[in-house]
Amino acid sequence: MTLREKDPVVVVGAGIVGVCCALYLLRDGHRVVLVDRGAPGEGTSFGNGSIITEEAVVPVQTPGVAWKVPGMLADPLGPLSIRWSYLPKLAPWLLHFIRASRPQRVEEVSIALARLLDGSLTAYKPLVEAAGIAGMIRRSGWVSVYETESGFKSYEPMLELQRRRGVNFEVLPAEELRQLEPSLAPIFCRGVFYPDVAHTVDNFRFVQELAAAFVRLGGTIRQQSVTGFQQDENGVSAVITQSDRVACSGVVIAAGAWSGPLAAMLGSRLPLDTERGYHLTLPHAGADLRLPVYSTERGFVCTPLENGLRIAGTVELGGLEAEPNWQRAEVLYRNANRWFPGLDRREESRWMGYRPSMPDSVPVIGASPRHRNAVFAFGHGHCGLSLAARTGDLVAALIADRDPGIDMTPYRPDRF
Ligand SMILES: Cc1cc2nc3c(=O)[nH]c(=O)nc-3n(C[C@H](O)[C@H](O)[C@H](O)COP(=O)(O)OP(=O)(O)OC[C@H]3O[C@@H](n4cnc5c(N)ncnc54)[C@H](O)[C@@H]3O)c2cc1C
């Protein structure tokens, strides 16, 4: 990496990924400026399921997904749905997505994900210690639950994939599932317990605390919208915002689902799109969960947070512009209420967010092919909270021209 001297490294985007990149760069002794059009953590990192997992080695595009596309179009409330009106714009991404669902490619992707996920919790250690928030991470494990034997059977090939990647899990019969999580209604035939999965007690406060630590440790945050870059034969020399010009020695693009146009300005057109997801947070839910509970059949998670029960998930391929379909949040409630009957909705809040998603489920982490002092760090899809610290560590290594410790080829921006 060729860094210009003296000027700071500018990180664009103060979501969980950008904040962790900024903290790792600070640890390396750089001056760092974090630029976001809003306050830290108010993008997609605001409302996720709070899960930090090293086990997410199964991509979204599992084999046979092409046959499910008509169903995704037909059911706007399904766990994975596509908005008709967005189909023309989505088509190139969808083709990559379907191509990446070939069994051989799924195997490769799961290996690439496993290498990235390995150590993702450990990578948080220095950051949460510096911020004094190690206690915000709970290592309770999580359990995925199956309502039907056929649902479980259809997921078995993915359990095999997890087994091949060395994921630690235990299949539980109904009775043992009830003992593990007594608050669940007796409607499940099986559970799969993943003991090594962790969660934060509040994912939004988590980002805010990390961002506050970044400032305490000497970093600068600017609340501005990035509109362009000053570029020459030596790389990017400044980041242009709507009201300013910030000279830089290097730049990291970590603007989540909005990174596409910024990468394009730096010469890379990437198939980044968004998988929209929804959440409900119930401060008085009345369900006393010991650990997060997840359903692969219905595509959502219930996580016990310090401020209530978070019900989060589902995928809607509908782009960045369309209005939310709040009926999807109602479906989340109905499903969760079957698991924990009588959920109290007083003072509930609802939210929709934009997962930054590459069609092969692998984030982009690597130097821009045009400018060696520009690094891309986006496209973390369903795993941005899990992978943020690990990404920060890798980005700092790339900026410092250090050996990142893993082969970065699968994450390169020019892989498409
Ligand atoms: C319902 C749901 C549940 C999820 N559950 C989990 C989970 O349990 N575990 C997990 O690991 N992941 C989960 N995810 C995924 C995770 O939330 C995302 O992968 C992650 O938040 C992405 O972080 P980010 O920093 O890349 O993006 P963001 O958090 O979106 O941050 C990007 C930032 O860039 C800023 N920005 C954009 N453009 C510009 C610009 N031009 N100028 C200045 N600033 C700009 C935005 O304002 C924003 O703050 C979930 C996602 C959803 C939607």
The ligand as a Gaussian input file, in Angstrom:
#p B3LYP/6-31G(d) Opt

LIG

0 1
 C      -32.822000      -7.212000      10.080000
 C      -31.327000      -7.380000      10.090000
 C      -30.745000      -8.248000      11.021000
 C      -29.361000      -8.430000      11.025000
 N      -28.803000      -9.227000      11.999000
 C      -27.448000      -9.355000      12.056000
 C      -26.846000     -10.085000      13.121000
 O      -27.529000     -10.559000      14.042000
 N      -25.506000     -10.235000      13.110000
 C      -24.713000      -9.704000      12.125000
 O      -23.503000      -9.918000      12.140000
 N      -25.256000      -8.937000      11.142000
 C      -26.591000      -8.756000      11.096000
 N      -27.152000      -7.978000      10.119000
 C      -26.276000      -7.357000       9.129000
 C      -25.564000      -6.141000       9.689000
 O      -26.462000      -5.298000      10.366000
 C      -24.888000      -5.383000       8.543000
 O      -24.087000      -6.262000       7.788000
 C      -24.010000      -4.270000       9.095000
 O      -24.743000      -3.417000       9.936000
 C      -23.361000      -3.471000       7.983000
 O      -22.542000      -2.515000       8.587000
 P      -21.836000      -1.393000       7.733000
 O      -21.000000      -0.623000       8.666000
 O      -21.204000      -2.013000       6.533000
 O      -23.046000      -0.524000       7.169000
 P      -24.002000       0.636000       7.893000
 O      -24.195000       0.266000       9.300000
 O      -25.141000       0.772000       7.020000
 O      -23.036000       1.877000       7.837000
 C      -22.786000       2.550000       6.636000
 C      -22.679000       4.016000       6.973000
 O      -22.242000       4.716000       5.810000
 C      -22.855000       5.989000       5.824000
 N      -22.821000       6.533000       4.473000
 C      -23.339000       5.990000       3.355000
 N      -23.070000       6.751000       2.295000
 C      -22.377000       7.813000       2.744000
 C      -21.817000       8.967000       2.131000
 N      -21.905000       9.184000       0.813000
 N      -21.171000       9.865000       2.925000
 C      -21.057000       9.680000       4.260000
 N      -21.564000       8.595000       4.877000
 C      -22.201000       7.680000       4.137000
 C      -24.265000       5.710000       6.349000
 O      -24.833000       6.894000       6.882000
 C      -24.007000       4.627000       7.371000
 O      -23.899000       5.148000       8.686000
 C      -28.544000      -7.756000      10.080000
 C      -29.120000      -6.875000       9.178000
 C      -30.500000      -6.668000       9.174000
 C      -31.098000      -5.694000       8.219000

